[in-house]
């Protein structure tokens, strides 16, 4: 299936049943390359009737419950193998529509290969536990255990900044759990999602287990939220949209991976060279459009100036340019508006007294990797999510002060601490109000088998294959009231 169409033709982006359709929607969504603005494709926004048909098919397919665990595992494993075979095609798709540098796009696809394999393994590992009710007086002849049952139809809404791997944390986990799933990819990056789902179909996934709709959040997304047939919503995106989802879907289960402004603490005893190297990469990877990027870097006052110089050297050495060039470190931002917002936030921080250490300039959708030091505590860079290639250096004198600063925002996804002291690392980790703490690596460290999710306004639930599969199932208790044929002489 051709998905990159320089002529601007339509792409078959709607999947309801056994084959792709161009859709009947009059509203055409243009998919443009962040680098150069080339028109890659036009995709018809799904009509209300098409969205309803997709959900109806997913619900009917779930009710049939036709795939056994080993069949699901076989399909997911074959999908992993197909993605590996098509890795370069997938990577170049991510480069084209998301503007992600080629090296990072290849790494994303490699992660997706592993994620599908992990999902295949988990499909055959769903298990409950024995519940010792016989220890309760009056229940001596009873035995109890739990089983895990698929929750139902899953709605997966994926973001632009990981069009392959973010989908791989939602769709195959739903299949592994025994659910069916309706996918709405981000309207600016639908082509990579189409490729992933096509690989699943090529691997033998029967029609109806995955359906795909296309469109904007305020139209197609809203219709999905209001459909009562969904049991689980899995969404990655902004805190504002996540809050809207919670208000709309009520008591139904939600897996929300939302905003963040990760704190990375560099203590006085840290390996400053290591910290500078990994934090320079973390704060600028994919132009900072990563929710666990190293945005706030809290540095002990005793080493502040030394670390500032080391970080500036690392950041200034990064290559900015064409994302399809193998030597590029930082590509364009996803939109001109996003780049302009980064420029405005940096300018405002400087007006409020911060020091520009390096960078700070914009050229169209490119924002030069930037380091800003000692911003005002109320500045947007210090307390909101920049989602841009900007690192903010904040000084502290005591660990208590560093912890208070780190916990001072509404977010709590992941954080990091650099120190040579185990006591320091554990003391900080116990007190940071976040979903994950990384020691001697950046807050952006993630592997796809680990639990991943936040607290506060950074979301609910956990991704990471085993954890997401569990989130998409329900625990059911079974109690057996048994006779004793031996004791009764039978």
C-alpha positions in Angstrom: 0.0 0.0 0.0 1.5 3.3 -1.1 1.3 5.8 1.8 3.7 8.7 0.8 2.1 10.5 -2.2 4.1 13.6 -3.2 1.3 14.4 -5.7 -1.0 15.0 -2.9 -3.5 12.2 -3.6 -5.6 10.5 -1.1 -4.4 7.6 1.0 -6.6 4.7 2.1 -6.6 5.6 5.7 -9.9 4.1 7.0 -10.0 0.4 8.1 -13.4 -1.1 8.8 -13.4 -4.7 7.9 -10.9 -6.5 5.7 -9.6 -3.7 3.5 -8.6 0.0 3.6 -10.9 2.6 2.2 -10.3 6.3 1.2 -13.3 7.3 3.3 -16.3 9.5 2.2 -15.5 12.5 4.4 -15.6 15.9 2.7 -13.0 17.2 5.1 -9.5 16.3 3.8 -6.7 16.3 6.3 -3.4 17.3 4.7 -0.3 15.4 5.9 2.8 17.6 5.4 6.4 17.0 6.1 7.7 19.3 8.9 10.9 19.6 7.0 10.2 21.4 3.7 6.5 21.3 4.0 6.0 18.7 1.2 2.4 17.5 0.9 2.7 13.8 1.6 -0.9 12.8 1.4 -4.5 13.8 1.9 -6.7 11.7 4.1 -10.5 12.0 4.4 -11.7 12.6 7.9 -14.0 9.8 9.0 -17.7 10.6 8.9 -19.9 9.9 12.0 -21.3 6.9 10.2 -17.8 5.5 9.4 -16.8 6.0 13.0 -19.9 4.2 14.2 -19.3 1.4 11.8 -15.7 0.9 13.1 -16.9 0.7 16.7 -19.8 -1.6 15.8 -17.4 -4.0 14.1 -14.9 -3.9 17.0 -17.8 -4.6 19.5 -19.2 -7.5 17.4 -15.7 -9.0 16.9 -15.0 -8.8 20.7 -18.3 -10.6 21.4 -17.3 -13.5 19.2 -14.0 -13.9 21.2 -12.5 -15.9 18.3 -8.7 -15.8 18.9 -7.1 -18.1 21.4 -4.1 -16.8 23.4 -1.6 -18.7 21.3 -3.2 -17.5 18.1 -2.9 -13.9 19.3 0.7 -14.6 20.3 1.5 -16.0 16.8 0.0 -13.0 15.0 1.9 -10.5 17.2 5.2 -12.4 16.8 4.7 -12.4 13.0 4.0 -8.7 13.1 7.2 -8.1 15.0 9.1 -10.0 12.3 7.4 -8.0 9.5 8.2 -4.7 11.0 11.8 -5.8 11.3 11.8 -6.7 7.6 10.3 -3.3 6.7 12.3 -1.3 9.2 13.9 1.1 6.7 10.5 1.8 5.1 8.9 2.5 8.5 11.8 4.7 9.7 11.7 6.9 6.6 7.9 7.2 7.0 8.5 8.6 10.6 11.2 10.9 9.2 8.9 12.2 6.5 5.7 12.9 8.5 7.1 13.5 12.0 10.4 15.2 11.2 12.2 12.9 13.5 16.0 12.5 12.7 16.7 9.2 10.9 18.8 7.7 13.7 16.0 8.3 16.2 13.4 7.0 13.8 15.3 3.8 13.3 15.6 3.5 17.1 11.8 4.0 17.4 11.1 1.2 14.9 13.6 -1.1 16.6 11.7 -0.5 19.8 8.4 -1.4 18.1 9.9 -4.7 16.9 10.7 -5.5 20.5 7.4 -4.2 21.8 5.4 -6.5 19.5 7.5 -9.5 20.6 6.9 -8.7 24.3 3.2 -8.4 23.5 3.3 -11.9 21.9 4.9 -13.3 25.1 2.4 -11.6 27.4 -0.6 -13.0 25.4 0.2 -16.4 26.8 1.1 -15.3 30.3 -2.3 -13.9 31.5 -2.8 -15.5 34.9 -4.6 -15.0 38.1 -3.7 -16.1 41.6 -5.0 -18.5 44.3 -7.0 -16.7 47.1 -6.8 -18.6 50.4 -10.4 -18.2 51.5 -10.2 -21.6 53.2 -8.3 -19.9 56.0 -11.5 -18.1 57.0 -13.7 -20.0 59.5 -16.8 -21.5 57.8 -15.0 -21.6 54.4 -12.8 -24.6 55.0 -14.4 -26.5 52.0 -14.1 -23.6 49.6 -11.3 -22.9 47.1 -10.9 -19.6 45.3 -8.8 -18.2 42.5 -8.8 -15.2 40.1 -8.7 -15.1 36.3 -8.0 -12.2 34.0 -10.7 -11.4 31.4 -10.3 -9.0 28.5 -12.0 -5.7 29.4 -13.8 -5.1 26.1 -13.3 -2.7 23.2 -10.3 -0.4 23.6 -10.1 3.1 22.1 -6.5 4.0 21.3 -5.7 7.7 20.6 -2.0 8.1 19.6 0.2 11.2 19.5 2.4 12.6 16.7 5.7 12.2 18.6 6.0 8.4 18.4 3.7 7.4 15.5 5.1 3.8 15.4 6.1 3.0 19.0 3.3 4.8 20.8 0.8 2.9 18.7 2.8 -0.3 19.6 2.1 0.4 23.3 -1.7 0.5 22.7 -2.8 -1.7 19.9 -0.8 -5.0 20.3 -1.3 -4.8 24.1 -5.0 -4.7 23.6 -4.8 -7.7 21.2 -2.6 -9.6 23.7 -5.2 -9.0 26.4 -7.9 -10.4 24.2 -9.6 -7.1 23.4 -10.4 -5.4 20.1 -9.3 -1.9 19.4 -10.3 1.2 17.5 -7.4 3.4 16.6 -7.4 7.2 16.0 -3.8 8.3 15.1 -2.8 11.9 15.4 -4.1 13.7 12.3 -0.6 15.1 11.4 1.1 11.6 11.5 -1.3 9.0 10.3 0.9 7.3 7.7 3.2 5.4 10.0 0.2 4.1 12.0 -1.3 2.8 8.8 1.9 0.9 8.1 1.9 -0.7 11.6 -1.7 -1.8 11.3 -1.1 -3.1 7.8 1.7 -5.3 9.1 -0.7 -6.7 11.7 -3.2 -7.6 8.9 -0.4 -9.1 6.8 0.5 -11.2 9.9 -2.9 -12.7 9.9 -5.0 -10.6 12.2 -8.6 -11.2 11.3 -10.9 -8.3 10.3 -12.5 -6.4 13.2 -9.8 -6.9 15.8 -8.3 -3.5 14.8 -10.2 -0.8 13.0 -8.8 2.6 12.1 -10.5 6.0 11.9 -9.0 9.3 11.0 -9.8 12.8 12.1 -9.4 15.7 14.5 -9.9 15.4 18.2 -12.8 17.8 18.4 -14.8 15.8 15.9 -13.8 12.1 15.5 -12.1 12.0 18.9 -15.1 13.5 20.6 -17.5 10.9 19.0 -15.2 8.1 20.2 -15.3 9.5 23.8 -19.1 9.7 23.8 -19.5 6.1 22.5 -20.6 3.9 25.4 -19.3 0.7 23.8 -15.7 1.4 24.8 -14.4 -0.3 28.0 -10.9 1.3 28.0 -9.4 4.5 26.7 -5.7 4.6 26.1 -4.5 8.2 25.3 -1.1 9.9 25.1 -1.2 13.7 24.8 -1.7 16.9 26.7 -3.0 17.2 30.2 -5.9 19.4 29.1 -7.1 16.8 26.7 -6.6 14.0 29.3 -8.7 15.9 31.8 -11.4 16.3 29.1 -11.3 12.6 28.5 -11.8 11.8 32.2 -14.7 14.2 32.4 -16.4 12.7 29.3 -15.9 9.0 29.8 -16.9 8.8 33.4 -16.2 5.6 35.3 -14.7 3.7 32.4 -11.1 2.8 32.6 -8.5 5.3 31.3 -4.8 4.9 30.6 -3.6 8.5 30.3 0.0 9.5 29.6 0.0 13.2 29.8 2.1 16.3 30.2 5.4 16.7 32.2 8.4 18.9 32.8 10.9 16.5 34.1 13.3 17.5 36.8 16.9 16.1 36.5 18.9 16.7 39.7 22.7 17.1 39.3 24.2 16.8 42.8 27.6 18.2 43.8 29.2 14.7 43.8 27.9 13.8 40.3 30.0 12.8 37.3 29.4 16.2 35.6 30.8 15.0 32.2 28.4 12.1 32.1 25.5 14.3 33.2 26.2 17.0 30.6 26.5 14.4 27.8 23.2 12.6 28.5 21.2 15.6 29.5 22.2 17.5 26.3 20.9 14.6 24.3 17.8 14.1 26.4 16.8 17.8 26.4 17.0 18.1 22.6 16.1 14.6 21.3 13.3 14.9 18.7 13.5 18.7 19.1 12.5 18.2 22.8 9.1 16.9 21.8 9.3 14.1 24.3 7.2 14.2 27.5 10.1 12.9 29.6 12.8 15.0 28.1 15.2 16.7 30.5 13.6 20.1 30.6 14.4 21.3 34.2 18.0 20.6 35.3 18.5 21.3 39.0 22.2 21.8 39.7 23.9 22.2 43.0 25.2 25.7 43.4 28.8 24.5 44.1 29.1 23.0 40.6 26.5 25.2 38.8 28.9 27.3 36.6 31.1 24.3 35.7 28.2 22.2 34.7 26.6 25.0 32.8 29.7 25.4 30.6 29.9 21.6 30.0 26.2 21.4 29.0 26.5 24.4 26.7 29.5 22.8 24.9 27.5 19.6 24.4 24.3 21.3 23.2 26.2 23.7 20.9 27.9 20.8 19.2 24.6 19.2 18.1 23.8 19.1 14.4 20.6 20.8 13.4 19.1 20.2 9.9 17.5 17.8 7.5 16.1 14.9 9.5 16.8 12.4 6.7 20.5 13.1 7.0 22.2 10.4 9.1 24.3 13.1 10.8 21.4 15.2 12.1 20.8 15.3 15.8 17.9 17.8 15.9 15.3 18.3 13.2 12.4 20.7 12.9 9.6 21.0 15.3 6.2 19.5 14.4 4.7 22.9 13.4 5.6 26.6 13.0 3.3 27.4 15.9 5.2 25.1 18.2 8.5 26.7 17.2 7.2 30.2 17.7 5.9 29.2 21.2 9.3 28.0 22.2 10.9 31.2 20.9 8.3 33.3 22.9 8.8 31.3 26.1 12.6 31.7 26.0 12.3 35.4 25.2 9.9 35.9 28.1 12.2 34.1 30.5 15.1 36.3 29.5 13.0 39.4 29.9 12.2 38.2 33.4 15.9 37.9 34.3 17.1 34.5 33.1 20.4 34.2 31.3 20.7 32.8 27.8 23.6 30.3 27.9 23.4 29.2 24.3 20.9 29.0 21.4 17.6 30.8 21.6 17.1 31.5 17.9 14.5 30.2 15.4 14.6 29.6 11.7 11.1 28.7 10.5 10.2 25.4 12.2 13.7 24.9 13.5 14.4 26.0 17.0 18.1 25.9 17.9 18.9 23.8 20.9 18.9 26.1 23.9 20.1 26.4 27.4 18.6 29.0 29.8 20.0 29.6 33.3 18.3 30.8 36.5 14.8 31.6 35.3 12.2 33.1 37.5 10.3 30.5 39.4 7.0 31.6 37.8 8.2 31.5 34.2 6.6 29.1 31.8 10.0 27.4 31.2 10.3 26.6 34.9 6.8 25.4 35.6 5.1 24.3 32.4 5.9 21.8 29.6 8.0 23.4 26.9 8.0 20.5 24.5 10.9 22.1 22.7 14.7 21.6 22.6 15.2 23.8 25.7 17.1 22.9 28.9 16.5 25.1 32.0 19.2 25.3 34.6 18.0 25.9 38.2 20.4 26.2 41.1 19.9 24.7 44.6 21.9 24.4 47.8 20.4 21.5 49.7 18.8 18.3 48.7 15.6 19.3 50.4 15.5 22.4 48.3 16.1 20.4 45.1 13.3 18.0 46.0 10.9 20.9 46.8 11.6 22.5 43.4 11.2 19.2 41.6 7.9 18.5 43.2 6.6 22.1 42.8 4.8 21.6 39.5 1.5 19.9 38.7 3.3 17.2 36.8 4.9 13.9 37.9 5.9 11.5 35.1 9.6 10.8 35.4 12.6 12.5 37.1 16.3 11.7 37.4 19.2 12.3 39.9 22.9 12.2 39.1 25.0 11.4 42.2 27.9 9.1 43.2 26.1 8.4 46.5 23.6 5.5 47.0 22.2 7.2 50.1 21.6 10.4 48.1 20.0 8.5 45.2 17.6 6.6 47.5 16.7 9.5 49.7 15.8 11.6 46.6 13.9 8.8 45.0 11.8 8.2 48.0 10.7 11.9 48.1 10.1 12.7 44.4 6.4 12.6 43.6 6.7 11.0 40.2 6.0 7.7 38.5 9.6 6.8 37.9 13.1 7.9 39.1 16.2 7.3 37.0 19.6 7.3 38.7 22.7 8.5 36.7 20.8 8.7 33.5 18.3 11.2 32.1 14.6 11.3 32.9 14.0 10.3 29.3 15.4 6.8 29.9 12.8 4.2 29.0 12.7 0.6 27.9 9.4 -0.9 26.7 9.2 -3.7 29.4 9.2 -1.3 32.3 6.2 0.3 34.0 5.7 3.8 32.6 3.2 6.4 33.8 2.8 9.3 36.0 1.1 10.8 39.0 -0.7 14.2 39.6 -1.5 15.8 36.3 0.8 13.5 34.3 -1.8 10.8 34.0 -3.2 7.5 35.3 -2.4 3.9 34.7 0.8 2.4 33.4 2.2 1.5 30.0 5.0 -1.0 29.5 3.8 -4.2 27.9 2.9 -6.4 30.9 1.4 -3.5 32.8 -0.7 -2.2 29.9 -2.0 -5.7 29.2 -3.1 -6.0 32.8 -4.7 -2.5 32.6 -6.8 -3.9 29.6 -8.1 -6.9 31.5 -10.3 -7.2 34.6 -9.6 -9.5 37.5 -12.5 -12.0 38.1 -12.9 -14.0 41.3 -14.1 -17.6 41.1 -15.1 -19.4 44.3 -15.8 -23.2 44.4 -18.0 -24.6 47.2 -16.6 -28.2 47.3 -17.9 -31.4 48.8 -15.5 -33.8 50.4 -16.3 -37.2 48.8 -13.5 -38.9 50.8 -14.6 -37.6 54.2 -18.2 -38.5 53.3 -17.2 -42.1 52.4 -18.1 -41.8 48.8 
